[in-house]
Every structure is written in C-alpha cells, then in structure tokens.
C-alpha cells in the first residue's frame, strides 16, 4: 500500500527574509519520509493577496495557540 503525502500551506508575516510581507509556503508531510518546507511559495504585501495565490479548494485551519508568532494561518 502506498502512503500519500499531505501538503500544508502555511502563511507567515514579517519573516526575516521577507520583512513586512506575507509569505505562503507549502510544506509536505509524509508518513515514511522526512517532512518539511518546499521551494513552493508566494509573497505579497497583504494577507488577502497571498491567500488569492493558494490553490483552490483548500481549507483554512486558522492558527494554533502553540504556533510560532509569525504564523498567521495554515491551509490543507
């Protein structure tokens, strides 16, 4: 049986490499391999602009209280 990976898009704000910007970056989670960020990302000035770049059909998970402060929300 082949295990499938899960894509999670995480939107952050004010990263050190993109100060003052919103960044959506895709992360891959796979049960059999290492998980982590991909090179897939979008950068925008405003939250609604970066949200508009995300693939259609995703679900907004919001943010978890344990998330790093720069994380705005995550999408699956």
PDB file of N, CA, C and O in Angstrom:
ATOM      1  N   UNK A   1       0.847  -1.186   0.000  1.00  0.00           N
ATOM      2  CA  UNK A   1       0.000   0.000   0.000  1.00  0.00           C
ATOM      3  C   UNK A   1       0.891   1.247   0.000  1.00  0.00           C
ATOM      4  O   UNK A   1       1.803   1.362   0.819  1.00  0.00           O
ATOM      5  N   UNK A   2       0.631   2.153  -0.894  1.00  0.00           N
ATOM      6  CA  UNK A   2       1.436   3.353  -0.998  1.00  0.00           C
ATOM      7  C   UNK A   2       0.882   4.433  -0.073  1.00  0.00           C
ATOM      8  O   UNK A   2      -0.315   4.720  -0.076  1.00  0.00           O
ATOM      9  N   UNK A   3       1.762   5.015   0.707  1.00  0.00           N
ATOM     10  CA  UNK A   3       1.361   6.099   1.605  1.00  0.00           C
ATOM     11  C   UNK A   3       1.358   7.419   0.835  1.00  0.00           C
ATOM     12  O   UNK A   3       2.263   7.679   0.043  1.00  0.00           O
ATOM     13  N   UNK A   4       0.362   8.237   1.061  1.00  0.00           N
ATOM     14  CA  UNK A   4       0.271   9.526   0.391  1.00  0.00           C
ATOM     15  C   UNK A   4       0.822  10.625   1.287  1.00  0.00           C
ATOM     16  O   UNK A   4       0.790  10.519   2.513  1.00  0.00           O
ATOM     17  N   UNK A   5       1.324  11.675   0.662  1.00  0.00           N
ATOM     18  CA  UNK A   5       1.812  12.814   1.422  1.00  0.00           C
ATOM     19  C   UNK A   5       0.695  13.849   1.566  1.00  0.00           C
ATOM     20  O   UNK A   5      -0.286  13.834   0.823  1.00  0.00           O
ATOM     21  N   UNK A   6       0.864  14.728   2.515  1.00  0.00           N
ATOM     22  CA  UNK A   6      -0.091  15.796   2.793  1.00  0.00           C
ATOM     23  C   UNK A   6       0.610  17.126   2.569  1.00  0.00           C
ATOM     24  O   UNK A   6       1.700  17.355   3.093  1.00  0.00           O
ATOM     25  N   UNK A   7      -0.014  18.000   1.793  1.00  0.00           N
ATOM     26  CA  UNK A   7       0.507  19.355   1.609  1.00  0.00           C
ATOM     27  C   UNK A   7      -0.175  20.287   2.584  1.00  0.00           C
ATOM     28  O   UNK A   7      -1.400  20.282   2.706  1.00  0.00           O
ATOM     29  N   UNK A   8       0.602  21.077   3.269  1.00  0.00           N
ATOM     30  CA  UNK A   8       0.089  22.113   4.168  1.00  0.00           C
ATOM     31  C   UNK A   8       0.715  23.439   3.751  1.00  0.00           C
ATOM     32  O   UNK A   8       1.939  23.564   3.692  1.00  0.00           O
ATOM     33  N   UNK A   9      -0.117  24.412   3.466  1.00  0.00           N
ATOM     34  CA  UNK A   9       0.359  25.753   3.142  1.00  0.00           C
ATOM     35  C   UNK A   9       0.300  26.585   4.423  1.00  0.00           C
ATOM     36  O   UNK A   9      -0.754  26.698   5.049  1.00  0.00           O
ATOM     37  N   UNK A  10       1.418  27.155   4.801  1.00  0.00           N
ATOM     38  CA  UNK A  10       1.485  27.988   5.995  1.00  0.00           C
ATOM     39  C   UNK A  10       1.749  29.428   5.577  1.00  0.00           C
ATOM     40  O   UNK A  10       2.689  29.707   4.832  1.00  0.00           O
ATOM     41  N   UNK A  11       0.910  30.339   6.063  1.00  0.00           N
ATOM     42  CA  UNK A  11       1.098  31.757   5.785  1.00  0.00           C
ATOM     43  C   UNK A  11       1.753  32.395   6.998  1.00  0.00           C
ATOM     44  O   UNK A  11       1.287  32.255   8.129  1.00  0.00           O
ATOM     45  N   UNK A  12       2.846  33.098   6.732  1.00  0.00           N
ATOM     46  CA  UNK A  12       3.577  33.809   7.785  1.00  0.00           C
ATOM     47  C   UNK A  12       3.603  35.293   7.466  1.00  0.00           C
ATOM     48  O   UNK A  12       3.324  35.704   6.340  1.00  0.00           O
ATOM     49  N   UNK A  13       3.936  36.081   8.455  1.00  0.00           N
ATOM     50  CA  UNK A  13       4.049  37.541   8.274  1.00  0.00           C
ATOM     51  C   UNK A  13       5.323  38.019   8.906  1.00  0.00           C
ATOM     52  O   UNK A  13       5.656  37.647  10.031  1.00  0.00           O
ATOM     53  N   UNK A  14       6.033  38.844   8.180  1.00  0.00           N
ATOM     54  CA  UNK A  14       7.219  39.539   8.687  1.00  0.00           C
ATOM     55  C   UNK A  14       8.379  38.586   8.995  1.00  0.00           C
ATOM     56  O   UNK A  14       9.040  38.714  10.025  1.00  0.00           O
ATOM     57  N   UNK A  15       8.617  37.636   8.096  1.00  0.00           N
ATOM     58  CA  UNK A  15       9.791  36.754   8.224  1.00  0.00           C
ATOM     59  C   UNK A  15      11.048  37.595   8.055  1.00  0.00           C
ATOM     60  O   UNK A  15      11.010  38.653   7.427  1.00  0.00           O
ATOM     61  N   UNK A  16      12.149  37.133   8.607  1.00  0.00           N
ATOM     62  CA  UNK A  16      13.395  37.882   8.472  1.00  0.00           C
ATOM     63  C   UNK A  16      13.849  37.978   7.012  1.00  0.00           C
ATOM     64  O   UNK A  16      14.477  38.964   6.626  1.00  0.00           O
ATOM     65  N   UNK A  17      13.534  36.959   6.194  1.00  0.00           N
ATOM     66  CA  UNK A  17      13.926  37.006   4.786  1.00  0.00           C
ATOM     67  C   UNK A  17      12.932  37.759   3.902  1.00  0.00           C
ATOM     68  O   UNK A  17      13.240  38.061   2.748  1.00  0.00           O
ATOM     69  N   UNK A  18      11.740  38.066   4.431  1.00  0.00           N
ATOM     70  CA  UNK A  18      10.739  38.853   3.723  1.00  0.00           C
ATOM     71  C   UNK A  18      10.091  39.839   4.708  1.00  0.00           C
ATOM     72  O   UNK A  18       8.905  39.707   5.010  1.00  0.00           O
ATOM     73  N   UNK A  19      10.843  40.815   5.207  1.00  0.00           N
ATOM     74  CA  UNK A  19      10.293  41.737   6.213  1.00  0.00           C
ATOM     75  C   UNK A  19       9.073  42.509   5.697  1.00  0.00           C
ATOM     76  O   UNK A  19       9.073  43.033   4.583  1.00  0.00           O
ATOM     77  N   UNK A  20       8.044  42.564   6.532  1.00  0.00           N
ATOM     78  CA  UNK A  20       6.834  43.294   6.197  1.00  0.00           C
ATOM     79  C   UNK A  20       5.924  42.624   5.188  1.00  0.00           C
ATOM     80  O   UNK A  20       4.897  43.194   4.820  1.00  0.00           O
ATOM     81  N   UNK A  21       6.271  41.436   4.733  1.00  0.00           N
ATOM     82  CA  UNK A  21       5.489  40.736   3.709  1.00  0.00           C
ATOM     83  C   UNK A  21       4.764  39.527   4.289  1.00  0.00           C
ATOM     84  O   UNK A  21       5.117  39.024   5.356  1.00  0.00           O
ATOM     85  N   UNK A  22       3.750  39.076   3.570  1.00  0.00           N
ATOM     86  CA  UNK A  22       3.086  37.806   3.861  1.00  0.00           C
ATOM     87  C   UNK A  22       3.673  36.760   2.917  1.00  0.00           C
ATOM     88  O   UNK A  22       3.850  37.023   1.727  1.00  0.00           O
ATOM     89  N   UNK A  23       3.972  35.584   3.442  1.00  0.00           N
ATOM     90  CA  UNK A  23       4.543  34.501   2.645  1.00  0.00           C
ATOM     91  C   UNK A  23       3.711  33.247   2.874  1.00  0.00           C
ATOM     92  O   UNK A  23       3.461  32.852   4.013  1.00  0.00           O
ATOM     93  N   UNK A  24       3.283  32.622   1.772  1.00  0.00           N
ATOM     94  CA  UNK A  24       2.625  31.320   1.840  1.00  0.00           C
ATOM     95  C   UNK A  24       3.639  30.295   1.327  1.00  0.00           C
ATOM     96  O   UNK A  24       4.106  30.400   0.193  1.00  0.00           O
ATOM     97  N   UNK A  25       3.978  29.312   2.150  1.00  0.00           N
ATOM     98  CA  UNK A  25       4.946  28.286   1.755  1.00  0.00           C
ATOM     99  C   UNK A  25       4.322  26.914   1.958  1.00  0.00           C
ATOM    100  O   UNK A  25       3.688  26.639   2.977  1.00  0.00           O
ATOM    101  N   UNK A  26       4.520  26.060   0.954  1.00  0.00           N
ATOM    102  CA  UNK A  26       3.986  24.699   1.029  1.00  0.00           C
ATOM    103  C   UNK A  26       4.962  23.802   1.777  1.00  0.00           C
ATOM    104  O   UNK A  26       6.165  23.805   1.518  1.00  0.00           O
ATOM    105  N   UNK A  27       4.413  23.038   2.707  1.00  0.00           N
ATOM    106  CA  UNK A  27       5.168  22.030   3.446  1.00  0.00           C
ATOM    107  C   UNK A  27       4.579  20.667   3.103  1.00  0.00           C
ATOM    108  O   UNK A  27       3.375  20.539   2.882  1.00  0.00           O
ATOM    109  N   UNK A  28       5.426  19.664   3.062  1.00  0.00           N
ATOM    110  CA  UNK A  28       4.987  18.297   2.781  1.00  0.00           C
ATOM    111  C   UNK A  28       5.156  17.463   4.046  1.00  0.00           C
ATOM    112  O   UNK A  28       6.194  17.515   4.706  1.00  0.00           O
ATOM    113  N   UNK A  29       4.125  16.698   4.371  1.00  0.00           N
ATOM    114  CA  UNK A  29       4.189  15.749   5.474  1.00  0.00           C
ATOM    115  C   UNK A  29       3.949  14.372   4.867  1.00  0.00           C
ATOM    116  O   UNK A  29       2.935  14.143   4.208  1.00  0.00           O
ATOM    117  N   UNK A  30       4.886  13.461   5.092  1.00  0.00           N
ATOM    118  CA  UNK A  30       4.779  12.110   4.544  1.00  0.00           C
ATOM    119  C   UNK A  30       5.103  11.129   5.664  1.00  0.00           C
ATOM    120  O   UNK A  30       6.112  11.299   6.348  1.00  0.00           O
ATOM    121  N   UNK A  31       4.283  10.118   5.868  1.00  0.00           N
ATOM    122  CA  UNK A  31       4.495   9.201   6.991  1.00  0.00           C
ATOM    123  C   UNK A  31       5.772   8.364   6.896  1.00  0.00           C
ATOM    124  O   UNK A  31       6.238   7.850   7.913  1.00  0.00           O
ATOM    125  N   UNK A  32       6.348   8.215   5.703  1.00  0.00           N
ATOM    126  CA  UNK A  32       7.517   7.354   5.554  1.00  0.00           C
ATOM    127  C   UNK A  32       8.820   8.109   5.293  1.00  0.00           C
ATOM    128  O   UNK A  32       9.896   7.512   5.332  1.00  0.00           O
ATOM    129  N   UNK A  33       8.736   9.402   5.029  1.00  0.00           N
ATOM    130  CA  UNK A  33       9.934  10.180   4.736  1.00  0.00           C
ATOM    131  C   UNK A  33       9.961  11.435   5.589  1.00  0.00           C
ATOM    132  O   UNK A  33       9.009  11.743   6.305  1.00  0.00           O
ATOM    133  N   UNK A  34      11.048  12.135   5.499  1.00  0.00           N
ATOM    134  CA  UNK A  34      11.165  13.391   6.252  1.00  0.00           C
ATOM    135  C   UNK A  34      10.159  14.411   5.725  1.00  0.00           C
ATOM    136  O   UNK A  34       9.888  14.471   4.525  1.00  0.00           O
ATOM    137  N   UNK A  35       9.625  15.187   6.613  1.00  0.00           N
ATOM    138  CA  UNK A  35       8.674  16.233   6.253  1.00  0.00           C
ATOM    139  C   UNK A  35       9.383  17.582   6.320  1.00  0.00           C
ATOM    140  O   UNK A  35      10.396  17.735   7.002  1.00  0.00           O
ATOM    141  N   UNK A  36       8.840  18.543   5.609  1.00  0.00           N
ATOM    142  CA  UNK A  36       9.424  19.864   5.697  1.00  0.00           C
ATOM    143  C   UNK A  36       8.960  20.796   4.602  1.00  0.00           C
ATOM    144  O   UNK A  36       8.107  20.446   3.786  1.00  0.00           O
ATOM    145  N   UNK A  37       9.535  21.995   4.595  1.00  0.00           N
ATOM    146  CA  UNK A  37       9.124  23.004   3.619  1.00  0.00           C
ATOM    147  C   UNK A  37       9.616  22.653   2.222  1.00  0.00           C
ATOM    148  O   UNK A  37      10.614  21.954   2.051  1.00  0.00           O
ATOM    149  N   UNK A  38       8.894  23.153   1.235  1.00  0.00           N
ATOM    150  CA  UNK A  38       9.288  23.003  -0.163  1.00  0.00           C
ATOM    151  C   UNK A  38       9.758  24.363  -0.679  1.00  0.00           C
ATOM    152  O   UNK A  38       9.751  25.354   0.050  1.00  0.00           O
ATOM    153  N   UNK A  39      10.156  24.391  -1.921  1.00  0.00           N
ATOM    154  CA  UNK A  39      10.529  25.662  -2.551  1.00  0.00           C
ATOM    155  C   UNK A  39       9.293  26.430  -3.035  1.00  0.00           C
ATOM    156  O   UNK A  39       9.405  27.589  -3.436  1.00  0.00           O
ATOM    157  N   UNK A  40       8.116  25.792  -2.999  1.00  0.00           N
ATOM    158  CA  UNK A  40       6.879  26.428  -3.461  1.00  0.00           C
ATOM    159  C   UNK A  40       6.455  27.510  -2.477  1.00  0.00           C
ATOM    160  O   UNK A  40       6.178  27.219  -1.313  1.00  0.00           O
ATOM    161  N   UNK A  41       6.404  28.745  -2.935  1.00  0.00           N
ATOM    162  CA  UNK A  41       5.963  29.833  -2.065  1.00  0.00           C
ATOM    163  C   UNK A  41       5.470  31.024  -2.879  1.00  0.00           C
ATOM    164  O   UNK A  41       5.797  31.174  -4.056  1.00  0.00           O
ATOM    165  N   UNK A  42       4.681  31.861  -2.225  1.00  0.00           N
ATOM    166  CA  UNK A  42       4.159  33.099  -2.789  1.00  0.00           C
ATOM    167  C   UNK A  42       4.430  34.207  -1.782  1.00  0.00           C
ATOM    168  O   UNK A  42       4.391  33.970  -0.574  1.00  0.00           O
ATOM    169  N   UNK A  43       4.703  35.405  -2.263  1.00  0.00           N
ATOM    170  CA  UNK A  43       4.978  36.559  -1.405  1.00  0.00           C
ATOM    171  C   UNK A  43       4.050  37.692  -1.830  1.00  0.00           C
ATOM    172  O   UNK A  43       3.874  37.941  -3.023  1.00  0.00           O
ATOM    173  N   UNK A  44       3.457  38.379  -0.853  1.00  0.00           N
ATOM    174  CA  UNK A  44       2.580  39.509  -1.146  1.00  0.00           C
ATOM    175  C   UNK A  44       2.623  40.507   0.011  1.00  0.00           C
ATOM    176  O   UNK A  44       3.057  40.189   1.118  1.00  0.00           O
ATOM    177  N   UNK A  45       2.165  41.713  -0.279  1.00  0.00           N
ATOM    178  CA  UNK A  45       2.120  42.745   0.757  1.00  0.00           C
ATOM    179  C   UNK A  45       0.990  42.512   1.753  1.00  0.00           C
ATOM    180  O   UNK A  45       1.136  42.790   2.943  1.00  0.00           O
ATOM    181  N   UNK A  46      -0.137  42.000   1.263  1.00  0.00           N
ATOM    182  CA  UNK A  46      -1.325  41.860   2.112  1.00  0.00           C
ATOM    183  C   UNK A  46      -1.765  40.400   2.196  1.00  0.00           C
ATOM    184  O   UNK A  46      -1.522  39.602   1.291  1.00  0.00           O
ATOM    185  N   UNK A  47      -2.419  40.079   3.310  1.00  0.00           N
ATOM    186  CA  UNK A  47      -2.890  38.718   3.555  1.00  0.00           C
ATOM    187  C   UNK A  47      -3.833  38.238   2.459  1.00  0.00           C
ATOM    188  O   UNK A  47      -3.680  37.119   1.969  1.00  0.00           O
ATOM    189  N   UNK A  48      -4.805  39.058   2.065  1.00  0.00           N
ATOM    190  CA  UNK A  48      -5.750  38.617   1.042  1.00  0.00           C
ATOM    191  C   UNK A  48      -5.068  38.386  -0.303  1.00  0.00           C
ATOM    192  O   UNK A  48      -5.525  37.557  -1.090  1.00  0.00           O
ATOM    193  N   UNK A  49      -3.989  39.101  -0.575  1.00  0.00           N
ATOM    194  CA  UNK A  49      -3.248  38.898  -1.827  1.00  0.00           C
ATOM    195  C   UNK A  49      -2.548  37.542  -1.846  1.00  0.00           C
ATOM    196  O   UNK A  49      -2.566  36.848  -2.862  1.00  0.00           O
ATOM    197  N   UNK A  50      -1.935  37.166  -0.732  1.00  0.00           N
ATOM    198  CA  UNK A  50      -1.239  35.879  -0.697  1.00  0.00           C
ATOM    199  C   UNK A  50      -2.241  34.724  -0.638  1.00  0.00           C
ATOM    200  O   UNK A  50      -1.989  33.655  -1.195  1.00  0.00           O
ATOM    201  N   UNK A  51      -3.368  34.932   0.029  1.00  0.00           N
ATOM    202  CA  UNK A  51      -4.425  33.906   0.030  1.00  0.00           C
ATOM    203  C   UNK A  51      -4.916  33.630  -1.390  1.00  0.00           C
ATOM    204  O   UNK A  51      -5.199  32.483  -1.734  1.00  0.00           O
ATOM    205  N   UNK A  52      -5.017  34.664  -2.208  1.00  0.00           N
ATOM    206  CA  UNK A  52      -5.507  34.515  -3.583  1.00  0.00           C
ATOM    207  C   UNK A  52      -4.559  33.670  -4.436  1.00  0.00           C
ATOM    208  O   UNK A  52      -4.965  33.168  -5.485  1.00  0.00           O
ATOM    209  N   UNK A  53      -3.331  33.507  -4.017  1.00  0.00           N
ATOM    210  CA  UNK A  53      -2.343  32.701  -4.751  1.00  0.00           C
ATOM    211  C   UNK A  53      -2.435  31.217  -4.427  1.00  0.00           C
ATOM    212  O   UNK A  53      -1.904  30.389  -5.169  1.00  0.00           O
ATOM    213  N   UNK A  54      -3.096  30.871  -3.336  1.00  0.00           N
ATOM    214  CA  UNK A  54      -3.169  29.470  -2.923  1.00  0.00           C
ATOM    215  C   UNK A  54      -4.013  28.652  -3.896  1.00  0.00           C
ATOM    216  O   UNK A  54      -4.929  29.182  -4.524  1.00  0.00           O
ATOM    217  N   UNK A  55      -3.704  27.359  -4.021  1.00  0.00           N
ATOM    218  CA  UNK A  55      -4.519  26.514  -4.898  1.00  0.00           C
ATOM    219  C   UNK A  55      -5.984  26.490  -4.434  1.00  0.00           C
ATOM    220  O   UNK A  55      -6.251  26.560  -3.235  1.00  0.00           O
ATOM    221  N   UNK A  56      -6.920  26.394  -5.362  1.00  0.00           N
ATOM    222  CA  UNK A  56      -8.340  26.359  -4.990  1.00  0.00           C
ATOM    223  C   UNK A  56      -8.688  25.081  -4.224  1.00  0.00           C
ATOM    224  O   UNK A  56      -8.054  24.039  -4.385  1.00  0.00           O
ATOM    225  N   UNK A  57      -9.721  25.202  -3.386  1.00  0.00           N
ATOM    226  CA  UNK A  57     -10.251  24.038  -2.683  1.00  0.00           C
ATOM    227  C   UNK A  57      -9.614  23.748  -1.336  1.00  0.00           C
ATOM    228  O   UNK A  57      -9.978  22.767  -0.687  1.00  0.00           O
ATOM    229  N   UNK A  58      -8.670  24.575  -0.898  1.00  0.00           N
ATOM    230  CA  UNK A  58      -8.032  24.338   0.399  1.00  0.00           C
ATOM    231  C   UNK A  58      -8.945  24.771   1.542  1.00  0.00           C
ATOM    232  O   UNK A  58      -9.861  25.571   1.352  1.00  0.00           O
ATOM    233  N   UNK A  59      -8.686  24.236   2.719  1.00  0.00           N
ATOM    234  CA  UNK A  59      -9.452  24.563   3.930  1.00  0.00           C
ATOM    235  C   UNK A  59      -8.549  25.311   4.894  1.00  0.00           C
ATOM    236  O   UNK A  59      -7.438  24.868   5.185  1.00  0.00           O
ATOM    237  N   UNK A  60      -9.026  26.446   5.390  1.00  0.00           N
ATOM    238  CA  UNK A  60      -8.269  27.261   6.336  1.00  0.00           C
ATOM    239  C   UNK A  60      -8.394  26.656   7.736  1.00  0.00           C
ATOM    240  O   UNK A  60      -9.489  26.560   8.289  1.00  0.00           O
ATOM    241  N   UNK A  61      -7.255  26.250   8.297  1.00  0.00           N
ATOM    242  CA  UNK A  61      -7.227  25.700   9.655  1.00  0.00           C
ATOM    243  C   UNK A  61      -7.053  26.774  10.715  1.00  0.00           C
ATOM    244  O   UNK A  61      -7.110  26.474  11.908  1.00  0.00           O
ATOM    245  N   UNK A  62      -6.843  28.015  10.307  1.00  0.00           N
ATOM    246  CA  UNK A  62      -6.587  29.085  11.258  1.00  0.00           C
ATOM    247  C   UNK A  62      -5.194  28.960  11.832  1.00  0.00           C
ATOM    248  O   UNK A  62      -4.260  28.545  11.145  1.00  0.00           O
ATOM    249  N   UNK A  63      -5.061  29.318  13.089  1.00  0.00           N
ATOM    250  CA  UNK A  63      -3.759  29.217  13.735  1.00  0.00           C
ATOM    251  C   UNK A  63      -3.936  28.534  15.067  1.00  0.00           C
ATOM    252  O   UNK A  63      -4.977  28.654  15.713  1.00  0.00           O
ATOM    253  N   UNK A  64      -2.914  27.820  15.465  1.00  0.00           N
ATOM    254  CA  UNK A  64      -2.894  27.112  16.740  1.00  0.00           C
ATOM    255  C   UNK A  64      -2.177  28.000  17.747  1.00  0.00           C
ATOM    256  O   UNK A  64      -1.212  28.678  17.394  1.00  0.00           O
ATOM    257  N   UNK A  65      -2.629  28.006  18.982  1.00  0.00           N
ATOM    258  CA  UNK A  65      -2.002  28.824  20.016  1.00  0.00           C
ATOM    259  C   UNK A  65      -0.537  28.505  20.240  1.00  0.00           C
ATOM    260  O   UNK A  65       0.210  29.339  20.751  1.00  0.00           O
ATOM    261  N   UNK A  66      -0.118  27.301  19.863  1.00  0.00           N
ATOM    262  CA  UNK A  66       1.276  26.899  20.035  1.00  0.00           C
ATOM    263  C   UNK A  66       2.146  27.280  18.830  1.00  0.00           C
ATOM    264  O   UNK A  66       3.358  27.062  18.855  1.00  0.00           O
ATOM    265  N   UNK A  67       1.543  27.847  17.777  1.00  0.00           N
ATOM    266  CA  UNK A  67       2.301  28.233  16.592  1.00  0.00           C
ATOM    267  C   UNK A  67       3.298  29.343  16.911  1.00  0.00           C
ATOM    268  O   UNK A  67       3.102  30.134  17.834  1.00  0.00           O
ATOM    269  N   UNK A  68       4.365  29.381  16.130  1.00  0.00           N
ATOM    270  CA  UNK A  68       5.342  30.470  16.226  1.00  0.00           C
ATOM    271  C   UNK A  68       4.603  31.780  15.945  1.00  0.00           C
ATOM    272  O   UNK A  68       3.678  31.794  15.132  1.00  0.00           O
ATOM    273  N   UNK A  69       4.985  32.872  16.593  1.00  0.00           N
ATOM    274  CA  UNK A  69       4.251  34.144  16.430  1.00  0.00           C
ATOM    275  C   UNK A  69       4.141  34.655  14.994  1.00  0.00           C
ATOM    276  O   UNK A  69       3.200  35.389  14.692  1.00  0.00           O
ATOM    277  N   UNK A  70       5.061  34.297  14.096  1.00  0.00           N
ATOM    278  CA  UNK A  70       4.962  34.809  12.723  1.00  0.00           C
ATOM    279  C   UNK A  70       3.934  34.050  11.886  1.00  0.00           C
ATOM    280  O   UNK A  70       3.580  34.502  10.797  1.00  0.00           O
ATOM    281  N   UNK A  71       3.447  32.904  12.373  1.00  0.00           N
ATOM    282  CA  UNK A  71       2.453  32.133  11.620  1.00  0.00           C
ATOM    283  C   UNK A  71       1.089  32.781  11.756  1.00  0.00           C
ATOM    284  O   UNK A  71       0.591  32.997  12.861  1.00  0.00           O
ATOM    285  N   UNK A  72       0.496  33.087  10.611  1.00  0.00           N
ATOM    286  CA  UNK A  72      -0.834  33.703  10.562  1.00  0.00           C
ATOM    287  C   UNK A  72      -1.912  32.630  10.517  1.00  0.00           C
ATOM    288  O   UNK A  72      -2.891  32.691  11.261  1.00  0.00           O
ATOM    289  N   UNK A  73      -1.726  31.640   9.633  1.00  0.00           N
ATOM    290  CA  UNK A  73      -2.703  30.562   9.479  1.00  0.00           C
ATOM    291  C   UNK A  73      -2.112  29.464   8.613  1.00  0.00           C
ATOM    292  O   UNK A  73      -1.086  29.655   7.960  1.00  0.00           O
ATOM    293  N   UNK A  74      -2.771  28.307   8.614  1.00  0.00           N
ATOM    294  CA  UNK A  74      -2.361  27.172   7.790  1.00  0.00           C
ATOM    295  C   UNK A  74      -3.559  26.653   7.019  1.00  0.00           C
ATOM    296  O   UNK A  74      -4.700  26.743   7.472  1.00  0.00           O
ATOM    297  N   UNK A  75      -3.275  26.102   5.830  1.00  0.00           N
ATOM    298  CA  UNK A  75      -4.311  25.608   4.921  1.00  0.00           C
ATOM    299  C   UNK A  75      -3.980  24.196   4.464  1.00  0.00           C
ATOM    300  O   UNK A  75      -2.826  23.892   4.161  1.00  0.00           O
ATOM    301  N   UNK A  76      -4.999  23.325   4.412  1.00  0.00           N
ATOM    302  CA  UNK A  76      -4.812  21.992   3.834  1.00  0.00           C
ATOM    303  C   UNK A  76      -5.837  21.776   2.733  1.00  0.00           C
ATOM    304  O   UNK A  76      -5.860  20.714   2.110  1.00  0.00           O
TER     305      UNK A  76
END
